[in-house]
């Protein structure tokens, strides 16, 4: 593979840097993509698995760890939403009991 040098003028460089800075996403834009991937793949695997099918030990361990991690994030997120003034009357406490 050959490497070629790219030569930019100072104004082209400044414009490139400006565009890169403006292209930053606000908030946790990756989180939605990651949640979509997790949900999609988990559902696909759930569909593929037969009732009573056993997984390898390392797979079960990873799934248990993942469930705990996602549960922690969801509970913290829900609590943060509650803290931002939604009030206790709008919080469904049944939703907080995730992964007993």
Residue pairs with C-beta under 8 A, 6 or more apart in sequence:
8 16
38 66
38 70
55 63
67 99
68 99
71 98
71 99
74 98
75 96
75 98
78 91
78 95
78 96
82 88
82 91
